[in-house]
Amino acid sequence: MINKHIMEAYRILEGSGEGITQELAFKIGQDVKGEDILDLLSLANKVRNKFTNGIHICSIINAKSGICPENCRFCAQSAHHNVEIESYDLMKPETILEQANIAYKNGVNHFGIVTSGTGYQDVNDEFIQILKTVDLIKERCDGMKICASIGILSDKTARLLAEKEIAHYNINLQTAPSKYAELIANTHTVDDKIKTVKLLQKYGIKVCCGGIIGVGETLEDDIEMAFAIKDLDVDGIPLNVLIPIAGTPLEREIPVPTANIAKIFSLFRLINPSKTIKFAAGRETKMKDFQGLLMLAGANGMLTGGYLTTRGRKTSDDILFINELKNF
């Protein structure tokens, strides 16, 4: 017999995509365990199939690496942590173009420029170089959608990105807003990020805003994050599973069980029925043989080809994987 809370959630399929209530999400989180999780995954997959269309695939480049002044506890690029990574200044436009061309030829038409650091609240030389890079890629890769994840913005820098017709901008809440300073960072606030999301939306830029599973949060914290993102009405929700990196404060963090990760992905889909939910970091390294399970737990997007400081899977392998998922 299907768990009564899952049965209650089936009402989503009769509606127009409102999503479950926070009260029901907490009940599912607390009560659904063991083999009942497979029933929850089945519902999440049905919701995905009804309210979304196709699988979104994108690729990124770490265009500026390391020496970040923020102290995000999970991040290898923070100057506050003792991690040996390659650090470098913002790449030249031609170098970024080369990587965009590779993604384009591999069938990926969303390409994100990502930089370490707090962000760009002033129009400095680096920001101008990023704008020039966007122009160059648009000129050389006809049809390529250029995305960006370059931190906290001001009204002026958000407007200038909008004028370049950035396709998507990624800025993650990372965890429950009430726990941001405790679990993620205290050198900036989650309110800075929320303000940036609203500035981008003001200028018509689509926003991807998600977080990380496994930073020491509770399931209730993950649900709080899901509803905070729902309230922002963003377009995409990238979800990462923590990859503990030696030298960061989370290097010995106990991994979240695979079944719990599946439950969290399913809840995000039931809370946000029509949004693009992308499985990003941790898909290959943490989920391994179970990554297909997560894609059937409501996810309808993925990051391919590698992440910022960790390697990913070949795009060609992921495209074959996506074609197989279409049969479910």
C-alpha positions in Angstrom: 0.0 0.0 0.0 1.3 3.5 -0.9 2.1 5.8 2.0 -0.8 8.0 2.8 1.2 11.2 2.4 2.4 10.2 -1.0 -1.2 9.4 -1.9 -2.1 12.9 -0.8 0.7 14.4 -3.0 -0.8 12.6 -6.1 -3.3 15.5 -6.2 -0.5 17.4 -8.0 -1.2 15.5 -11.2 -4.8 16.7 -11.2 -3.9 20.4 -10.9 -2.0 22.9 -13.0 1.4 22.7 -11.3 0.9 24.4 -7.9 3.1 22.0 -5.9 2.7 20.5 -2.5 2.4 22.5 0.7 5.2 23.0 3.1 3.3 21.0 5.7 2.9 18.0 3.4 6.6 18.2 2.4 7.6 18.0 6.0 5.3 15.0 6.5 6.7 13.2 3.5 10.2 14.0 4.7 9.6 12.6 8.1 7.5 9.5 7.3 8.6 8.2 3.9 11.4 5.6 4.4 12.7 2.4 2.9 10.8 1.0 -0.1 8.2 3.8 0.1 10.9 6.0 -1.3 10.5 4.2 -4.6 6.8 5.2 -4.7 7.9 8.8 -4.0 10.4 8.6 -6.9 7.6 7.3 -9.2 5.4 10.2 -8.4 8.2 12.7 -8.9 8.9 11.2 -12.3 5.2 11.4 -13.2 5.2 15.1 -12.2 8.3 15.8 -14.2 6.8 14.2 -17.3 3.6 16.1 -16.9 4.9 19.6 -16.1 8.2 19.8 -17.9 9.4 19.2 -21.5 12.7 17.5 -22.3 16.0 17.4 -20.5 18.2 20.6 -20.2 21.9 20.1 -20.6 24.6 22.7 -20.0 28.3 23.1 -19.6 30.5 25.6 -17.7 34.0 26.9 -17.7 36.0 27.9 -14.6 37.0 31.2 -16.2 38.7 32.6 -13.0 39.9 30.3 -10.3 40.9 30.6 -6.6 41.8 33.3 -4.1 38.2 34.1 -3.3 37.8 36.4 -0.3 34.6 34.6 0.8 34.7 31.7 3.3 32.2 29.3 1.9 32.8 26.1 3.9 32.5 23.7 0.9 34.6 25.6 -1.6 38.1 24.7 -2.7 38.5 28.2 -4.2 38.2 30.1 -0.9 41.4 31.9 0.2 40.4 31.0 3.8 41.0 27.3 3.3 44.2 25.3 2.7 43.5 23.6 -0.6 46.0 23.1 -3.4 44.2 24.1 -6.6 45.2 25.9 -9.7 44.6 29.6 -9.3 44.5 32.0 -12.2 43.2 35.4 -13.3 40.3 35.8 -15.7 40.9 33.9 -18.9 41.3 35.8 -22.1 38.2 35.9 -24.3 39.8 33.7 -27.0 40.6 31.0 -24.4 37.0 30.9 -23.2 35.8 30.8 -26.8 37.9 27.7 -27.5 36.0 25.8 -24.7 32.7 27.2 -25.8 33.4 25.8 -29.3 34.1 22.4 -27.9 30.8 22.3 -26.0 29.0 23.6 -29.1 30.4 20.9 -31.3 29.5 18.3 -28.7 25.8 19.3 -29.0 25.6 21.5 -25.8 24.0 24.9 -26.6 24.1 26.4 -23.1 27.6 27.5 -22.0 28.2 29.2 -18.6 31.1 31.5 -17.7 31.9 31.1 -14.0 34.3 33.2 -12.0 35.6 32.9 -8.4 35.2 35.9 -6.1 32.5 38.0 -4.5 31.0 39.3 -7.7 30.9 42.5 -9.7 29.1 45.4 -8.2 31.2 47.9 -10.1 32.0 48.0 -13.8 35.7 47.2 -13.6 38.1 46.0 -16.2 37.3 42.3 -15.5 33.6 42.9 -15.9 34.1 44.7 -19.2 36.3 41.7 -20.4 33.4 39.3 -19.5 31.0 41.4 -21.6 33.5 41.3 -24.5 33.8 37.5 -24.1 30.0 37.2 -24.4 30.1 39.2 -27.6 32.8 37.1 -29.0 31.1 33.7 -28.3 27.8 35.0 -29.7 29.6 36.1 -32.9 31.6 32.8 -33.4 29.0 30.2 -32.1 25.8 31.0 -33.8 22.9 29.9 -31.6 24.9 29.3 -28.5 23.2 30.4 -25.3 25.6 32.2 -23.0 25.1 31.9 -19.3 27.0 33.4 -16.4 27.7 32.8 -12.7 29.9 35.7 -11.6 28.6 36.4 -8.1 26.8 39.3 -6.5 25.8 42.1 -8.8 24.6 45.7 -8.6 21.7 47.2 -10.5 24.1 48.6 -13.1 26.0 45.3 -13.7 22.8 43.3 -13.9 21.4 45.7 -16.4 24.6 45.5 -18.6 24.4 41.7 -18.6 20.7 42.0 -19.7 21.8 44.2 -22.6 24.1 41.4 -23.7 21.1 39.0 -23.6 22.6 36.5 -21.1 20.4 33.4 -21.3 20.6 32.3 -17.7 22.4 33.6 -14.6 23.3 31.1 -11.8 23.5 32.2 -8.2 22.7 29.6 -5.5 21.1 30.0 -2.1 23.1 26.9 -1.2 21.0 26.0 1.9 18.1 27.1 4.0 18.3 31.0 4.3 18.0 30.7 8.1 21.1 28.6 8.3 23.3 30.3 5.6 25.7 31.9 8.0 26.1 28.7 10.0 26.4 26.2 7.2 27.8 28.2 4.3 29.6 31.5 4.9 29.6 34.6 7.2 31.7 36.9 5.0 28.5 37.8 3.0 24.8 37.2 3.5 22.2 35.2 1.7 20.3 38.5 1.4 23.0 39.8 -1.0 22.2 36.8 -3.2 18.5 37.2 -3.0 18.9 40.9 -3.9 20.9 39.8 -7.0 18.2 37.3 -8.0 15.6 40.1 -7.9 17.8 42.5 -9.9 18.3 40.0 -12.6 14.6 39.2 -12.8 13.9 43.0 -12.9 15.9 43.1 -16.2 14.4 40.0 -17.7 17.3 37.6 -17.1 16.3 34.0 -16.4 17.8 32.8 -13.1 19.1 29.4 -12.0 19.2 29.2 -8.2 19.8 26.0 -6.2 22.0 24.6 -3.5 24.1 21.8 -2.1 22.9 18.7 -0.3 25.2 17.4 2.4 26.7 20.4 4.1 25.5 19.4 7.6 21.9 20.5 7.1 18.8 18.6 8.2 16.1 17.4 5.8 13.9 20.2 7.1 16.6 22.7 6.1 16.5 21.3 2.5 12.8 21.7 2.4 13.1 25.3 3.7 15.5 26.0 0.9 13.2 24.4 -1.7 10.4 26.8 -0.6 12.7 29.8 -0.5 13.6 29.1 -4.1 9.9 28.6 -5.0 9.1 32.0 -3.5 11.8 33.5 -5.8 10.1 32.0 -8.8 13.4 31.2 -10.6 13.6 29.3 -13.8 16.1 26.6 -13.0 17.2 24.8 -9.8 20.7 23.2 -9.9 21.2 20.7 -7.1 24.7 19.6 -6.1 25.7 16.8 -3.8 28.7 17.7 -1.6 32.0 16.4 -2.8 34.2 16.8 0.3 37.5 18.4 -0.6 40.6 18.0 1.6 41.5 21.3 3.2 38.0 22.7 3.5 36.0 22.7 6.7 33.7 20.0 5.2 36.4 17.6 4.2 35.2 15.0 6.8 31.5 15.6 6.5 29.5 12.4 6.6 27.9 11.7 3.2 24.2 11.8 2.9 22.8 8.3 2.2 21.7 7.8 -1.5 18.1 7.1 -0.5 17.9 10.4 1.3 19.3 12.3 -1.7 16.7 10.6 -3.8 14.0 11.7 -1.4 15.3 15.3 -1.5 15.3 15.5 -5.3 11.8 14.1 -5.3 10.6 16.7 -2.8 12.1 19.5 -4.8 10.1 18.3 -7.9 6.9 18.1 -5.9 7.5 21.5 -4.5 8.5 23.0 -7.9 6.6 20.9 -10.5 7.3 23.0 -13.6 10.9 24.2 -13.0 14.1 22.8 -14.5 15.8 20.8 -11.8 19.4 20.2 -12.8 21.7 17.6 -11.2 25.1 19.1 -11.0 28.2 18.2 -8.9 28.1 14.8 -7.3 26.1 13.2 -10.1 29.0 10.9 -11.2 31.2 10.8 -8.1 28.6 10.4 -5.3 25.7 8.8 -7.1 27.7 6.6 -9.4 25.5 3.7 -10.3 22.5 5.5 -8.9 22.6 8.6 -11.0 19.9 7.3 -13.3 17.7 6.9 -10.3 18.1 10.6 -9.5 17.2 11.6 -13.0 14.0 9.5 -12.5 13.4 11.3 -9.2 12.2 14.4 -10.9 15.4 15.9 -12.3 15.1 17.2 -15.9 18.5 18.8 -16.4 22.2 18.1 -15.9 25.6 19.8 -15.9 28.0 18.0 -18.2 31.7 17.9 -18.9 33.0 18.9 -15.5 32.6 21.4 -12.7 34.7 24.1 -11.2 37.5 22.2 -9.4 36.3 18.6 -9.9 36.0 16.5 -13.1 32.8 15.3 -14.6 31.8 12.9 -17.4 32.2 13.1 -21.1 29.4 15.0 -22.8 29.1 12.3 -25.4 28.4 9.7 -22.7 25.8 12.0 -21.1 24.0 12.5 -24.4 23.7 8.8 -24.7 22.5 8.6 -21.1 19.8 11.3 -21.8 18.5 9.4 -24.8 18.0 6.3 -22.6 16.2 8.3 -20.0 13.6 9.4 -22.6 12.1 5.9 -22.5 10.9 6.4 -18.9 
